[in-house]
């Protein structure tokens, strides 16, 4: 019981939010409408290549090219948690299993691609949100929140507690704004290379609370719920009375022992045993009293706030190679971006719980965006049709995350992509594609505060040339997630899953 606040801080402040709609654990790869309508863009030649295949942009016609993209993403995150202490909860009606759902919205995910091609050179600029990108809210908190309160209620059972009630809440907002500057150069008519720098600015806010904590107690006319503070006051009074009774017993036993010692007679074993028993009870009651006194300061629940900011930079390199008129190959490597999120938090004191220290005021938290290797191929079997395939490797285990959580992963994240485009007419292009994402998840890595699960995503859409130098685009992208079941013990387990839908519109302008 003396760790009540620490446990609450640990569960509350560990809450994170990200609405990454595609990509690795900390990386968004959906940076254009072209991606939504066909995610296998790793070897495609287009303006969206400023992000997905920058070396290939050098093969666009000379002139200035500008792409504007807007996306809206909506996610849900569902955790079905089982814990015996939930049965003590007023709202749970005796059930040990409870569903917690978070809603994550990213109403504005913008991106801008720009390139100026002259001769063999292509000067490029990209603005995007390559990490985070929205807000996630759990209106009823999380299982890790409620299990703390339930466990405390269970521990207070000897003092008359038979259940609990509470309100939980968590909201997280996280954005990583990215700017990429670089240049591509055509070494030969069929070979180009790219070099650039990516700058990331991280901005995040986490708000969480546990409020209206009540304790159920048995009375002569049935059960009653009293606020946590009132229960602690009554329990402290009860414990004080029990301490007085035990003290009286100890005095009586000591008096009896003194009589035997004064008469020079051996002290009976039962008296010595009784004294040891009473002294043990006294020590236990004193510990309970100290715990109750410590809990009193937090009887009104916990309200927490943490703001984080950081800046990181990393190189990006790429190569694009054309083999006759049918095949195009491309490779891109984004180096690891070192991120140290600095906290401005209501948590001032250090704690033995790592989750609390992660959000301590002034702390710098390791949250690297992992290095990323991208390889792709585009095949043009006939002039109006292009078939695309790609592979992504996120080097998660080589990044540095808080408390070395990356070491808990079984392997690096990987993605496999396939798609196709068809120029229906000179003005209309339709496309579709799919992406399979596989993470190296383990029970030790997973938690209900921030999680990912394996998935398959589908996208489709079109480009339409409304004028010789203007194209409009629209795309839809949806992800089907698997369930991940984590078993903590015979009685405690969680099941994780998500939903994700994205729509987007954009415009390309060539000057």
LOVOGU-732687 format. One record per residue (C-alpha): x, y, z; chain; residue number from 0; residue in three letters. Coordinates in nm, 4 decimals, m for minus. Last residue first. Layout:
BEGIN
px	py	pz	chaine	num	residu
X	Y	Z	A	NUM	ALA
...
! end
This chain:
BEGIN
px	py	pz	chaine	num	residu
0.5956	2.4208	m6.3767	A	510	UNK
0.4472	2.0890	m6.2660	A	509	UNK
0.1728	2.0831	m6.0005	A	508	UNK
0.0724	1.7699	m5.8103	A	507	UNK
m0.2457	1.7708	m5.5989	A	506	UNK
m0.3652	1.5684	m5.3051	A	505	UNK
m0.6519	1.3911	m5.1336	A	504	UNK
m0.6501	1.1438	m4.8478	A	503	UNK
m0.8493	0.8824	m4.6623	A	502	UNK
m0.7196	0.6609	m4.3837	A	501	UNK
m0.8744	0.3759	m4.1848	A	500	UNK
m0.7203	0.1847	m3.8953	A	499	UNK
m0.8444	m0.0751	m3.6474	A	498	UNK
m0.6543	m0.2184	m3.3504	A	497	UNK
m0.5928	m0.5358	m3.1490	A	496	UNK
m0.4566	m0.6466	m2.8123	A	495	UNK
m0.5595	m0.9360	m2.5844	A	494	UNK
m0.4538	m0.9272	m2.2206	A	493	UNK
m0.3925	m1.1815	m1.9450	A	492	UNK
m0.4015	m1.2280	m1.5664	A	491	UNK
m0.5448	m1.5461	m1.4120	A	490	UNK
m0.2972	m1.8212	m1.5031	A	489	UNK
m0.0212	m1.5616	m1.5279	A	488	UNK
0.0990	m1.2805	m1.7566	A	487	UNK
m0.0465	m1.4210	m2.0791	A	486	UNK
m0.0295	m1.1804	m2.3730	A	485	UNK
m0.2581	m1.2430	m2.6694	A	484	UNK
m0.1900	m1.0446	m2.9867	A	483	UNK
m0.4856	m1.0125	m3.2211	A	482	UNK
m0.4218	m0.9475	m3.5891	A	481	UNK
m0.4829	m0.6147	m3.7551	A	480	UNK
m0.6580	m0.5357	m4.0832	A	479	UNK
m0.5434	m0.1985	m4.2138	A	478	UNK
m0.7281	0.0357	m4.4481	A	477	UNK
m0.6079	0.2923	m4.7024	A	476	UNK
m0.8172	0.5101	m4.9328	A	475	UNK
m0.6768	0.7408	m5.2005	A	474	UNK
m0.7414	1.0566	m5.3990	A	473	UNK
m0.5248	1.2474	m5.6444	A	472	UNK
m0.5432	1.5625	m5.8535	A	471	UNK
m0.2961	1.6297	m6.1359	A	470	UNK
m0.1968	1.9696	m6.2753	A	469	UNK
0.0472	2.0566	m6.5564	A	468	UNK
m0.1469	1.9552	m6.8658	A	467	UNK
m0.4776	2.0130	m6.6901	A	466	UNK
m0.7201	1.8025	m6.4851	A	465	UNK
m0.4821	1.5052	m6.4903	A	464	UNK
m0.6510	1.2447	m6.2730	A	463	UNK
m0.4707	1.0196	m6.0275	A	462	UNK
m0.6542	0.7291	m5.8647	A	461	UNK
m0.7128	0.5247	m5.5522	A	460	UNK
m0.6503	0.1971	m5.3718	A	459	UNK
m0.4983	0.0749	m5.0482	A	458	UNK
m0.4819	m0.2444	m4.8444	A	457	UNK
m0.2990	m0.3154	m4.5198	A	456	UNK
m0.2047	m0.6458	m4.3557	A	455	UNK
m0.1189	m0.6439	m3.9858	A	454	UNK
0.1004	m0.7487	m3.6967	A	453	UNK
0.0292	m0.5716	m3.3692	A	452	UNK
0.1443	m0.2419	m3.2164	A	451	UNK
0.1246	m0.1253	m2.8569	A	450	UNK
0.1344	0.1741	m2.6268	A	449	UNK
m0.0121	0.1723	m2.2767	A	448	UNK
m0.1618	m0.1774	m2.2864	A	447	UNK
0.1763	m0.3483	m2.2762	A	446	UNK
0.3843	m0.5639	m2.5099	A	445	UNK
0.7629	m0.5964	m2.4824	A	444	UNK
0.7789	m0.8819	m2.2303	A	443	UNK
0.5047	m1.0745	m2.4088	A	442	UNK
0.7119	m1.0576	m2.7280	A	441	UNK
0.6694	m0.8741	m3.0578	A	440	UNK
0.9228	m0.8842	m3.3414	A	439	UNK
0.6965	m0.6910	m3.5781	A	438	UNK
0.5534	m0.8061	m3.9119	A	437	UNK
0.3806	m0.5728	m4.1558	A	436	UNK
0.2145	m0.6901	m4.4798	A	435	UNK
0.1422	m0.4197	m4.7380	A	434	UNK
m0.1095	m0.4169	m5.0182	A	433	UNK
m0.1676	m0.2359	m5.3450	A	432	UNK
m0.4076	m0.0585	m5.5755	A	431	UNK
m0.3852	0.1839	m5.8669	A	430	UNK
m0.5888	0.3847	m6.1147	A	429	UNK
m0.4461	0.6367	m6.3605	A	428	UNK
m0.6640	0.8769	m6.5615	A	427	UNK
m0.5424	1.1499	m6.8001	A	426	UNK
m0.3771	0.9652	m7.0892	A	425	UNK
m0.6297	0.6895	m7.0352	A	424	UNK
m0.6563	0.3822	m6.8155	A	423	UNK
m0.2972	0.4224	m6.7037	A	422	UNK
m0.2806	0.1187	m6.4778	A	421	UNK
m0.0843	0.0964	m6.1549	A	420	UNK
0.0074	m0.2124	m5.9482	A	419	UNK
0.0916	m0.3174	m5.5955	A	418	UNK
0.3003	m0.5385	m5.3656	A	417	UNK
0.4663	m0.4668	m5.0316	A	416	UNK
0.6478	m0.6699	m4.7658	A	415	UNK
0.7286	m0.5075	m4.4312	A	414	UNK
0.9780	m0.5991	m4.1602	A	413	UNK
1.0254	m0.5015	m3.7945	A	412	UNK
1.3486	m0.6165	m3.6307	A	411	UNK
1.3555	m0.9345	m3.4207	A	410	UNK
1.2411	m1.0835	m3.0890	A	409	UNK
1.1853	m0.7469	m2.9265	A	408	UNK
1.2767	m0.7083	m2.5578	A	407	UNK
1.6096	m0.5481	m2.6508	A	406	UNK
1.4214	m0.2509	m2.7946	A	405	UNK
1.3025	m0.1758	m2.4398	A	404	UNK
1.6517	m0.0533	m2.3569	A	403	UNK
1.5204	0.1379	m2.0505	A	402	UNK
1.4102	0.4116	m2.2880	A	401	UNK
1.4812	0.3396	m2.6513	A	400	UNK
1.8143	0.3279	m2.8344	A	399	UNK
1.8037	0.1914	m3.1875	A	398	UNK
1.9929	m0.1180	m3.3070	A	397	UNK
1.7061	m0.3524	m3.2135	A	396	UNK
1.4597	m0.1465	m3.4143	A	395	UNK
1.6480	m0.1693	m3.7447	A	394	UNK
1.3375	m0.1232	m3.9598	A	393	UNK
1.3554	m0.3386	m4.2750	A	392	UNK
1.1253	m0.2525	m4.5635	A	391	UNK
1.0667	m0.4577	m4.8809	A	390	UNK
0.9028	m0.3577	m5.2057	A	389	UNK
0.7132	m0.4747	m5.5135	A	388	UNK
0.5544	m0.2767	m5.7950	A	387	UNK
0.3727	m0.3695	m6.1163	A	386	UNK
0.3333	m0.1016	m6.3832	A	385	UNK
0.0741	m0.1077	m6.6593	A	384	UNK
0.0204	0.1422	m6.9465	A	383	UNK
0.3349	0.0437	m7.1433	A	382	UNK
0.3179	m0.3327	m7.1094	A	381	UNK
0.5158	m0.5576	m6.8737	A	380	UNK
0.6417	m0.2544	m6.6789	A	379	UNK
0.8152	m0.3922	m6.3713	A	378	UNK
0.9015	m0.1783	m6.0687	A	377	UNK
1.1438	m0.2998	m5.8022	A	376	UNK
1.1969	m0.1954	m5.4429	A	375	UNK
1.4386	m0.1905	m5.1520	A	374	UNK
1.4032	0.0139	m4.8334	A	373	UNK
1.6393	0.0035	m4.5353	A	372	UNK
1.5305	0.2023	m4.2295	A	371	UNK
1.7336	0.3193	m3.9299	A	370	UNK
1.5287	0.3455	m3.6139	A	369	UNK
1.3652	0.6643	m3.4868	A	368	UNK
1.5370	0.6996	m3.1525	A	367	UNK
1.3264	0.7460	m2.8390	A	366	UNK
1.5755	0.7914	m2.5537	A	365	UNK
1.4215	1.0079	m2.2805	A	364	UNK
1.5892	1.3174	m2.1407	A	363	UNK
1.4646	1.3851	m1.7859	A	362	UNK
1.3990	1.7457	m1.6829	A	361	UNK
1.0783	1.6569	m1.4981	A	360	UNK
1.0414	1.2825	m1.4525	A	359	UNK
0.8623	1.1047	m1.7364	A	358	UNK
1.0892	0.8014	m1.7766	A	357	UNK
1.1472	0.8080	m1.4008	A	356	UNK
0.7888	0.7026	m1.3455	A	355	UNK
0.8023	0.4044	m1.5791	A	354	UNK
1.1295	0.2931	m1.4174	A	353	UNK
0.9606	0.2425	m1.0743	A	352	UNK
1.2162	0.3042	m0.7980	A	351	UNK
1.1167	0.6676	m0.8045	A	350	UNK
1.2835	1.0040	m0.8528	A	349	UNK
1.0910	1.3116	m0.7492	A	348	UNK
0.9589	1.5905	m0.9672	A	347	UNK
0.6719	1.4416	m1.1663	A	346	UNK
0.4568	1.7369	m1.2781	A	345	UNK
0.6456	1.7273	m1.6067	A	344	UNK
0.8481	1.9197	m1.8600	A	343	UNK
1.0384	1.6355	m2.0190	A	342	UNK
1.3148	1.6391	m2.2811	A	341	UNK
1.2780	1.3815	m2.5611	A	340	UNK
1.6213	1.2579	m2.6702	A	339	UNK
1.5998	1.1411	m3.0325	A	338	UNK
1.8921	0.9985	m3.2305	A	337	UNK
1.7830	0.9396	m3.5883	A	336	UNK
1.9124	0.6063	m3.7229	A	335	UNK
2.0164	0.6340	m4.0859	A	334	UNK
1.7636	0.6235	m4.3686	A	333	UNK
1.8701	0.3882	m4.6462	A	332	UNK
1.7092	0.3831	m4.9901	A	331	UNK
1.7337	0.1258	m5.2687	A	330	UNK
1.5770	0.1374	m5.6137	A	329	UNK
1.5334	m0.0909	m5.9142	A	328	UNK
1.3495	m0.0099	m6.2377	A	327	UNK
1.2569	m0.2732	m6.4902	A	326	UNK
1.0832	m0.2685	m6.8281	A	325	UNK
1.2450	0.0008	m7.0428	A	324	UNK
1.5993	m0.1347	m7.0226	A	323	UNK
1.7310	m0.1863	m6.6685	A	322	UNK
1.6951	0.1417	m6.4777	A	321	UNK
1.8884	0.1960	m6.1550	A	320	UNK
1.7974	0.4179	m5.8576	A	319	UNK
2.0240	0.4715	m5.5564	A	318	UNK
1.9527	0.6320	m5.2195	A	317	UNK
2.0991	0.8033	m4.9130	A	316	UNK
1.9433	0.9664	m4.6047	A	315	UNK
2.1485	1.1309	m4.3287	A	314	UNK
2.0146	1.1910	m3.9752	A	313	UNK
1.8953	1.4796	m3.7582	A	312	UNK
1.7142	1.5020	m3.4246	A	311	UNK
1.5276	1.7609	m3.2188	A	310	UNK
1.3273	1.7064	m2.8998	A	309	UNK
1.0179	1.8098	m2.7063	A	308	UNK
0.8083	1.6518	m2.4310	A	307	UNK
0.5184	1.7729	m2.2180	A	306	UNK
0.3963	1.5763	m1.9150	A	305	UNK
0.0783	1.6225	m1.7144	A	304	UNK
m0.0643	1.4258	m1.4224	A	303	UNK
m0.3726	1.4283	m1.2055	A	302	UNK
m0.3846	1.1668	m0.9279	A	301	UNK
m0.6645	1.0561	m0.6976	A	300	UNK
m0.8279	1.2507	m0.4166	A	299	UNK
m0.7032	1.0082	m0.1504	A	298	UNK
m0.3456	1.0694	m0.2530	A	297	UNK
m0.2207	1.2361	0.0655	A	296	UNK
m0.4101	0.9790	0.2732	A	295	UNK
m0.2168	0.6908	0.1201	A	294	UNK
0.0931	0.7675	0.3270	A	293	UNK
m0.1026	0.7739	0.6520	A	292	UNK
m0.2656	0.4449	0.5580	A	291	UNK
0.0747	0.2887	0.4906	A	290	UNK
0.2121	0.4113	0.8237	A	289	UNK
m0.0875	0.2617	1.0050	A	288	UNK
m0.0479	m0.0684	0.8220	A	287	UNK
0.3185	m0.0840	0.9211	A	286	UNK
0.2257	m0.0054	1.2816	A	285	UNK
m0.0370	m0.2783	1.2681	A	284	UNK
0.2175	m0.5320	1.1433	A	283	UNK
0.4683	m0.4366	1.4140	A	282	UNK
0.1978	m0.4659	1.6823	A	281	UNK
0.0810	m0.8020	1.5504	A	280	UNK
0.4378	m0.9326	1.5629	A	279	UNK
0.4753	m0.8034	1.9191	A	278	UNK
0.1540	m0.9789	2.0124	A	277	UNK
0.2736	m1.3106	1.8704	A	276	UNK
0.6158	m1.2819	2.0351	A	275	UNK
0.4480	m1.2100	2.3712	A	274	UNK
0.2154	m1.5072	2.3305	A	273	UNK
0.5075	m1.7355	2.2501	A	272	UNK
0.6930	m1.6178	2.5626	A	271	UNK
0.3816	m1.6754	2.7706	A	270	UNK
0.3242	m2.0200	2.6185	A	269	UNK
0.6827	m2.1185	2.6920	A	268	UNK
0.6344	m2.0644	3.0643	A	267	UNK
0.8918	m1.8311	3.2212	A	266	UNK
1.1181	m2.0317	3.4491	A	265	UNK
1.0840	m1.9442	3.8207	A	264	UNK
1.3017	m1.7063	4.0161	A	263	UNK
0.9954	m1.5579	4.1871	A	262	UNK
1.0739	m1.2174	4.0346	A	261	UNK
1.1156	m1.3800	3.6905	A	260	UNK
0.7761	m1.5479	3.7157	A	259	UNK
0.6101	m1.2236	3.8221	A	258	UNK
0.7866	m1.0262	3.5440	A	257	UNK
0.6538	m1.2698	3.2825	A	256	UNK
0.3009	m1.2045	3.4008	A	255	UNK
0.3498	m0.8269	3.3827	A	254	UNK
0.5002	m0.8585	3.0324	A	253	UNK
0.1920	m1.0557	2.9258	A	252	UNK
m0.0410	m0.7858	3.0593	A	251	UNK
0.1582	m0.5034	2.9008	A	250	UNK
0.1649	m0.6840	2.5645	A	249	UNK
m0.2115	m0.7340	2.5807	A	248	UNK
m0.2671	m0.3660	2.6538	A	247	UNK
m0.0453	m0.2720	2.3593	A	246	UNK
m0.2433	m0.5081	2.1356	A	245	UNK
m0.5665	m0.3396	2.2368	A	244	UNK
m0.4232	0.0067	2.1810	A	243	UNK
m0.2938	m0.0919	1.8367	A	242	UNK
m0.6385	m0.2271	1.7463	A	241	UNK
m0.7956	0.1030	1.8427	A	240	UNK
m0.5436	0.2965	1.6328	A	239	UNK
m0.6154	0.0568	1.3432	A	238	UNK
m0.9858	0.1377	1.3599	A	237	UNK
m0.9195	0.5115	1.3660	A	236	UNK
m0.6864	0.4735	1.0668	A	235	UNK
m0.9511	0.2713	0.8821	A	234	UNK
m1.2125	0.5393	0.9427	A	233	UNK
m0.9818	0.8114	0.8111	A	232	UNK
m0.8752	0.5940	0.5155	A	231	UNK
m1.2377	0.5257	0.4279	A	230	UNK
m1.3181	0.8952	0.4381	A	229	UNK
m1.0265	0.9708	0.2042	A	228	UNK
m1.1217	0.6975	m0.0425	A	227	UNK
m1.4755	0.8165	m0.0822	A	226	UNK
m1.7435	0.5932	0.0617	A	225	UNK
m1.9482	0.3300	m0.1164	A	224	UNK
m2.2034	0.1402	0.0888	A	223	UNK
m2.3017	m0.2250	0.1030	A	222	UNK
m2.5948	m0.3496	0.3089	A	221	UNK
m2.8034	m0.2371	0.6063	A	220	UNK
m2.5618	m0.3322	0.8853	A	219	UNK
m2.2704	m0.2053	0.6764	A	218	UNK
m2.0230	m0.3658	0.4376	A	217	UNK
m1.7703	m0.1386	0.2695	A	216	UNK
m1.7118	m0.0343	m0.0889	A	215	UNK
m1.4241	0.2040	m0.1432	A	214	UNK
m1.4361	0.5054	m0.3715	A	213	UNK
m1.1849	0.6729	m0.6028	A	212	UNK
m1.3413	0.9725	m0.7774	A	211	UNK
m1.0315	1.0309	m0.9915	A	210	UNK
m0.7456	0.8594	m1.1725	A	209	UNK
m0.5808	1.0953	m1.4170	A	208	UNK
m0.3863	1.1242	m1.7375	A	207	UNK
m0.2479	1.3885	m1.9707	A	206	UNK
0.0421	1.3315	m2.2101	A	205	UNK
0.1825	1.5935	m2.4456	A	204	UNK
0.4244	1.5393	m2.7339	A	203	UNK
0.6408	1.7443	m2.9718	A	202	UNK
0.9288	1.5895	m3.1669	A	201	UNK
1.1234	1.7836	m3.4276	A	200	UNK
1.2938	1.5706	m3.6912	A	199	UNK
1.5497	1.6821	m3.9509	A	198	UNK
1.6329	1.4543	m4.2441	A	197	UNK
1.9521	1.5131	m4.4407	A	196	UNK
2.0257	1.4306	m4.8026	A	195	UNK
2.2112	1.2208	m5.0555	A	194	UNK
2.0814	1.0684	m5.3776	A	193	UNK
2.2199	0.8587	m5.6636	A	192	UNK
2.1137	0.8102	m6.0235	A	191	UNK
2.1668	0.5423	m6.2880	A	190	UNK
2.0005	0.4860	m6.6269	A	189	UNK
2.1140	0.7914	m6.8245	A	188	UNK
2.4369	0.7888	m6.6304	A	187	UNK
2.5539	0.9580	m6.3101	A	186	UNK
2.2151	1.1208	m6.2695	A	185	UNK
2.2356	1.3284	m5.9513	A	184	UNK
1.9906	1.3539	m5.6619	A	183	UNK
1.9898	1.6311	m5.4035	A	182	UNK
1.8746	1.6653	m5.0449	A	181	UNK
1.6618	1.8339	m4.7835	A	180	UNK
1.4205	1.6469	m4.5567	A	179	UNK
1.1979	1.8190	m4.3029	A	178	UNK
1.0100	1.6115	m4.0441	A	177	UNK
0.7552	1.6934	m3.7770	A	176	UNK
0.7215	1.4215	m3.5125	A	175	UNK
0.3813	1.4643	m3.3494	A	174	UNK
0.2370	1.3063	m3.0349	A	173	UNK
m0.0811	1.3701	m2.8378	A	172	UNK
m0.1798	1.1471	m2.5466	A	171	UNK
m0.5013	1.1267	m2.3511	A	170	UNK
m0.5754	0.9046	m2.0524	A	169	UNK
m0.8758	0.8809	m1.8216	A	168	UNK
m0.9875	0.6666	m1.5276	A	167	UNK
m1.2869	0.7004	m1.2983	A	166	UNK
m1.3076	0.4874	m0.9844	A	165	UNK
m1.5128	0.2404	m0.7796	A	164	UNK
m1.3924	m0.0167	m0.5312	A	163	UNK
m1.4744	m0.3431	m0.3521	A	162	UNK
m1.5033	m0.5279	m0.0207	A	161	UNK
m1.2938	m0.3019	0.2021	A	160	UNK
m1.3349	m0.3728	0.5751	A	159	UNK
m0.9846	m0.3248	0.7168	A	158	UNK
m0.8723	m0.6805	0.6330	A	157	UNK
m0.9900	m0.6153	0.2721	A	156	UNK
m0.7505	m0.3209	0.2260	A	155	UNK
m0.5115	m0.5320	0.0158	A	154	UNK
m0.7945	m0.6146	m0.2254	A	153	UNK
m0.8870	m0.2495	m0.2542	A	152	UNK
m0.5223	m0.1680	m0.3304	A	151	UNK
m0.5165	m0.4393	m0.5993	A	150	UNK
m0.8317	m0.2982	m0.7561	A	149	UNK
m0.6836	0.0514	m0.7642	A	148	UNK
m0.3716	m0.0776	m0.9392	A	147	UNK
m0.5754	m0.3017	m1.1716	A	146	UNK
m0.7733	0.0017	m1.2818	A	145	UNK
m0.4805	0.1916	m1.4282	A	144	UNK
m0.3173	m0.1123	m1.5936	A	143	UNK
m0.6561	m0.1970	m1.7403	A	142	UNK
m0.6698	0.1401	m1.9073	A	141	UNK
m0.8487	0.4714	m1.8655	A	140	UNK
m1.2208	0.5040	m1.9180	A	139	UNK
m1.2138	0.7755	m2.1876	A	138	UNK
m0.8979	0.6336	m2.3458	A	137	UNK
m0.7862	0.9069	m2.5837	A	136	UNK
m0.5332	0.9011	m2.8675	A	135	UNK
m0.4112	1.2145	m3.0436	A	134	UNK
m0.2403	1.2617	m3.3779	A	133	UNK
0.0626	1.2348	m3.6042	A	132	UNK
0.3181	1.0162	m3.4358	A	131	UNK
0.6246	0.9801	m3.6560	A	130	UNK
0.7184	1.0700	m4.0147	A	129	UNK
0.4974	1.3826	m4.0191	A	128	UNK
0.5966	1.5424	m4.3491	A	127	UNK
0.7876	1.8188	m4.5228	A	126	UNK
1.0054	1.7230	m4.8194	A	125	UNK
1.2484	1.9229	m5.0299	A	124	UNK
1.4536	1.8215	m5.3344	A	123	UNK
1.7187	1.9502	m5.5744	A	122	UNK
1.7423	1.7243	m5.8821	A	121	UNK
2.0557	1.7432	m6.0940	A	120	UNK
2.1431	1.5879	m6.4309	A	119	UNK
2.0149	1.8845	m6.6282	A	118	UNK
1.7844	2.0875	m6.4083	A	117	UNK
1.5199	1.9332	m6.1868	A	116	UNK
1.3608	2.1310	m5.9063	A	115	UNK
1.1753	1.9101	m5.6599	A	114	UNK
0.9024	1.9647	m5.4016	A	113	UNK
0.7101	1.7280	m5.1774	A	112	UNK
0.4713	1.8535	m4.9121	A	111	UNK
0.2997	1.6460	m4.6454	A	110	UNK
0.0062	1.7024	m4.4169	A	109	UNK
m0.1578	1.4676	m4.1656	A	108	UNK
m0.4608	1.6639	m4.0451	A	107	UNK
m0.7508	1.4946	m3.8687	A	106	UNK
m0.5315	1.2457	m3.6819	A	105	UNK
m0.7730	1.0645	m3.4564	A	104	UNK
m0.7048	0.7900	m3.2060	A	103	UNK
m0.9869	0.6317	m3.0082	A	102	UNK
m0.8931	0.4087	m2.7170	A	101	UNK
m1.0930	0.1124	m2.6001	A	100	UNK
m1.0752	m0.0819	m2.2745	A	99	UNK
m1.2635	m0.4110	m2.2509	A	98	UNK
m1.3102	m0.5867	m1.9174	A	97	UNK
m1.2708	m0.9439	m1.7934	A	96	UNK
m1.3034	m1.0385	m1.4226	A	95	UNK
m1.6769	m0.9693	m1.4186	A	94	UNK
m1.8507	m0.9060	m1.0835	A	93	UNK
m2.0708	m0.6263	m1.2103	A	92	UNK
m1.7777	m0.4373	m1.3665	A	91	UNK
m1.8987	m0.0874	m1.2794	A	90	UNK
m1.8558	m0.1367	m0.9047	A	89	UNK
m1.5132	m0.2973	m0.9363	A	88	UNK
m1.4297	m0.5963	m0.7123	A	87	UNK
m1.4502	m0.8369	m1.0080	A	86	UNK
m1.1728	m0.6330	m1.1711	A	85	UNK
m0.9373	m0.7736	m0.9041	A	84	UNK
m0.9439	m1.1151	m1.0762	A	83	UNK
m0.7687	m0.9728	m1.3875	A	82	UNK
m0.8606	m1.0208	m1.7534	A	81	UNK
m0.7943	m0.7446	m2.0048	A	80	UNK
m0.9429	m0.6945	m2.3514	A	79	UNK
m0.7434	m0.4131	m2.5088	A	78	UNK
m0.8893	m0.2310	m2.8072	A	77	UNK
m0.7221	0.0425	m3.0061	A	76	UNK
m0.9303	0.2421	m3.2504	A	75	UNK
m0.7901	0.4408	m3.5379	A	74	UNK
m0.8955	0.7257	m3.7652	A	73	UNK
m0.6623	0.8876	m4.0169	A	72	UNK
m0.7207	1.1970	m4.2304	A	71	UNK
m0.4673	1.2759	m4.5022	A	70	UNK
m0.3664	1.5889	m4.6918	A	69	UNK
m0.1050	1.6057	m4.9685	A	68	UNK
0.0537	1.8852	m5.1727	A	67	UNK
0.3066	1.8031	m5.4478	A	66	UNK
0.5238	2.0608	m5.6276	A	65	UNK
0.7462	2.0039	m5.9313	A	64	UNK
0.9762	2.2685	m6.0780	A	63	UNK
1.1335	2.2070	m6.4159	A	62	UNK
1.3144	1.9326	m6.6044	A	61	UNK
1.1285	1.6069	m6.6558	A	60	UNK
1.1387	1.3387	m6.3834	A	59	UNK
1.4375	1.0994	m6.3905	A	58	UNK
1.6093	1.2732	m6.0949	A	57	UNK
1.3080	1.1774	m5.8848	A	56	UNK
1.4414	0.8182	m5.8876	A	55	UNK
1.7139	0.8991	m5.6333	A	54	UNK
1.4489	1.0220	m5.3901	A	53	UNK
1.2542	0.6930	m5.3833	A	52	UNK
0.9930	0.7015	m5.1019	A	51	UNK
1.0236	1.0587	m4.9692	A	50	UNK
1.1067	1.2736	m5.2747	A	49	UNK
0.9620	0.9689	m5.4526	A	48	UNK
0.6180	1.1254	m5.4106	A	47	UNK
0.7151	1.3250	m5.7212	A	46	UNK
0.7143	1.0103	m5.9295	A	45	UNK
0.9265	0.7203	m6.0510	A	44	UNK
0.8268	0.4082	m5.8605	A	43	UNK
1.0917	0.1918	m5.6970	A	42	UNK
0.9755	0.2122	m5.3330	A	41	UNK
0.6142	0.2936	m5.4178	A	40	UNK
0.4537	m0.0297	m5.2958	A	39	UNK
0.1936	0.1494	m5.0811	A	38	UNK
m0.0508	0.1840	m5.3739	A	37	UNK
m0.3526	0.4159	m5.3362	A	36	UNK
m0.2432	0.5349	m4.9930	A	35	UNK
0.1207	0.5676	m5.1028	A	34	UNK
0.0298	0.7911	m5.3972	A	33	UNK
m0.1667	1.0048	m5.1525	A	32	UNK
0.1643	1.0843	m4.9875	A	31	UNK
0.3715	1.0359	m4.6718	A	30	UNK
0.2460	0.6993	m4.5505	A	29	UNK
0.5796	0.5691	m4.4148	A	28	UNK
0.5204	0.6571	m4.0495	A	27	UNK
0.7952	0.5431	m3.8114	A	26	UNK
0.7975	0.4586	m3.4394	A	25	UNK
0.6969	0.0905	m3.4411	A	24	UNK
0.7497	0.0597	m3.8138	A	23	UNK
0.5418	0.1701	m4.1083	A	22	UNK
0.1813	0.2516	m4.1826	A	21	UNK
m0.0949	0.4430	m4.0087	A	20	UNK
0.1168	0.5838	m3.7280	A	19	UNK
m0.1400	0.7267	m3.4912	A	18	UNK
0.0825	0.7597	m3.1892	A	17	UNK
m0.0060	0.7905	m2.8270	A	16	UNK
0.1837	0.7135	m2.5117	A	15	UNK
0.0793	0.6249	m2.1579	A	14	UNK
0.3756	0.5564	m1.9294	A	13	UNK
0.2730	0.8520	m1.7179	A	12	UNK
m0.0453	0.6939	m1.5913	A	11	UNK
0.0750	0.3451	m1.5062	A	10	UNK
0.3912	0.4546	m1.3290	A	9	UNK
0.2301	0.7487	m1.1586	A	8	UNK
m0.0420	0.5241	m1.0180	A	7	UNK
0.2109	0.2688	m0.8982	A	6	UNK
0.4196	0.5365	m0.7300	A	5	UNK
0.1111	0.6828	m0.5688	A	4	UNK
0.0127	0.3475	m0.4186	A	3	UNK
0.3626	0.2338	m0.3159	A	2	UNK
0.2875	0.2382	0.0572	A	1	UNK
0.0000	0.0000	0.0000	A	0	UNK
! end
